[in-house]
Amino acid sequence: MLVYSILLATAFAIMSPLFLLRREKYAAGFKQRLGNYPNFQHDGRKVIWLHCVSVGETNAARPLVDVLGTNFPDHRLVVSTTTKTGQELAQKIFKEKASAVVYFPFDFKFAVGRALDHFKPSVVLLMETEIWPRFIRDAKASGAKIAIVNGRLSERSVSRYKLIRSFISRVLQDIDLALMQGSNDANRLISLGMPAAKAIVTGNLKFDVGTTEADDATTEYLRDRFGLDDSRPLIVAASTHEPEERWILEAFCSAASGAKPLPRLLIAPRHPERFDSVAKLVEEFRTTQANEWRPYSTARRSESEHDTDREADVILLDSIGELRSVYPLADVVFVGGSLIPHGGQSVLEPAAAGAAIITGHYTHNFTDAINVFTANQAIIQLPELPPEKIVDDLFDQISDLLEDPDRRRELGRNAAAVMKANRGATRRTIEELRRIFPAES
């Protein structure tokens, strides 16, 4: 642990200029991450600490949070996140269900010690295999039970962890239960030293995610503001990374140039710090030679409402936590992070909405889920292609779906069926968690 602490301190020092240069992203929650939290009045109930990282894990935790209170009523819930976007979403959706929503501490002894002394958790739940050695060790030493929930572990992550296998193996000994999404995830964790008896496959919580009244209200607001009805098909480019926005714009405009009725495109970049740069790209691409469609009209979610919003051809969704409310309005969804070696983003939310889904080749972050969808003809996955051919393949797939509404509906039905067939992870997770909760719970 000494070597780990030295390396962590060194990395922190190296990144300090980044904290200063990009305060908006990295300075959010800095005080809390050093262990300085708002007052938390203990009332005799035990505390469950649920840690999510960012927006994806926070959304995945929704069904679990909904049932923790009813199944363990003598506990209070504290939710933590690492990123600013995750914090904003958690504050929004868990404010009525959690006693506190805070930032996760830096993994230094003093910060972790302050956090644990402040909240005194009896159970710690770590979403999707968040391994923080100091926090895990000190939480265990304080008497807390620790579980990974909705765990996933890619081959790439395993390869990195194996470089320090003996260290990671010692960390894993302090984890009481690892509830994993699939058998491959469980086996990978076992290969790093997790005792096999503690690694249990419970499924993916995101298969259980549904919509809330707030989600439905947002859907209706977006439908009305932007005139998103059946008269023009809507293509959503979800959770995109650079340079995917450029590729999808080029493919969309080529497909739209001969389509009847004219389609519309909504782009939702994965990272908020890129909203402005993507907005600039959308504006500038209108007049480039690569644009085969007439100069399209645009709208931006963050700007004041305007009469022209209802006719905008390209919409930028530059908001936090609203993408899931767009999916029920979509005809086709391209899921980003998959045309580059990032590893993809989750396809489960658009699948739950019954959208026809396209994804790229690089989906190693979600291998098990993608395999289920491809086996059930519930997704279109592009092959591995050189960058110069990606736009042509995107164009072909988008054009084919625009011209074939029956094919779109078939893909959407199959995707929704896969979601329905794989529900139950929340129930299985709660059943397994009872093993580490006090008997009176």
Stockholm file with secondary structure:
# STOCKHOLM 1.0

chainA/1-441         MLVYSILLATAFAIMSPLFLLRREKYAAGFKQRLGNYPNFQHDGRKVIWLHCVSVGETNAARPLVDVLGTNFPDHRLVVSTTTKTGQELAQKIFKEKASAVVYFPFDFKFAVGRALDHFKPSVVLLMETEIWPRFIRDAKASGAKIAIVNGRLSERSVSRYKLIRSFISRVLQDIDLALMQGSNDANRLISLGMPAAKAIVTGNLKFDVGTTEADDATTEYLRDRFGLDDSRPLIVAASTHEPEERWILEAFCSAASGAKPLPRLLIAPRHPERFDSVAKLVEEFRTTQANEWRPYSTARRSESEHDTDREADVILLDSIGELRSVYPLADVVFVGGSLIPHGGQSVLEPAAAGAAIITGHYTHNFTDAINVFTANQAIIQLPELPPEKIVDDLFDQISDLLEDPDRRRELGRNAAAVMKANRGATRRTIEELRRIFPAES
#=GR chainA/1-441 SS CHHHHHHHHHHHHHHHHHHHHTHHHHTTTHHHHTTCCCCCCCCSCEEEEEECCSHHHHHHTHHHHHHHHHHCTTEEEEEEESSHHHHHHHHHHHTTTCSEEEECCCSSHHHHHHHHHHHCCSEEEEETCCCCHHHHHHHHHTTCEEEEEEECCCHHHHHHHGGGHHHHHHHHTTCSEEEESSHHHHHHHHHTTCCGGGEEECCCGGGGCCCCHHHHHHHHHHHHHHTCSTTSCEEEEEEECTTHHHHHHHHHHHHHTTCSSCCEEEEEESSGGGHHHHHHHHHHHTTSTTCCSCCCCEEETTSCCCGGGGGCSEEECCSSSCHHHHGGGCSEEEESSCSSTTCCCCCHHHHHTTCEEEECSCCGGGHHHHHHHHHTTCCEECCCCCHHHHHHHHHHHHHHHHHCHHHHHHHHHHHHHHHHHTCCHHHHHHHHHTTTSCTTC
#=GC SS_cons         CHHHHHHHHHHHHHHHHHHHHTHHHHTTTHHHHTTCCCCCCCCSCEEEEEECCSHHHHHHTHHHHHHHHHHCTTEEEEEEESSHHHHHHHHHHHTTTCSEEEECCCSSHHHHHHHHHHHCCSEEEEETCCCCHHHHHHHHHTTCEEEEEEECCCHHHHHHHGGGHHHHHHHHTTCSEEEESSHHHHHHHHHTTCCGGGEEECCCGGGGCCCCHHHHHHHHHHHHHHTCSTTSCEEEEEEECTTHHHHHHHHHHHHHTTCSSCCEEEEEESSGGGHHHHHHHHHHHTTSTTCCSCCCCEEETTSCCCGGGGGCSEEECCSSSCHHHHGGGCSEEEESSCSSTTCCCCCHHHHHTTCEEEECSCCGGGHHHHHHHHHTTCCEECCCCCHHHHHHHHHHHHHHHHHCHHHHHHHHHHHHHHHHHTCCHHHHHHHHHTTTSCTTC
//
